[in-house]
């Protein structure tokens, strides 16, 4: 089965916010006298995590986003272009999301996307 793309509607994108965080994996060997050596841990040691918020999503937008995430169940990777200016599609998992109903039959949806590097 081909890897799926996460592509919310234009309205959901226009009313969304995203923030990315990055924490490179580093191996550290500590010696006496406070001396330490550091090196990268693997070739893909700088995975990003993105916290997304879709504000005032309509019922159809909520249905698309939630169904997409539920279908992957936090274990199946998908492709997504992060708003980091690179315009590069990368692989992500979504281990958690939250739905907050709002007045007026709209929903705020928050989700965490974690970058992965496993084989396609």
Secondary structure, 3 states (H helix, E strand, C coil): CCCCECCCCHHHHHCEEEEEEECCCEEEEECHHHCEEEEECCCCCCCEEEEEEEEEECHHHHHHHHHHHHHHCCCCCEEEECCCCCCCEEEEEEEEEEEEEECCCEEEEEEEEEECCCCC
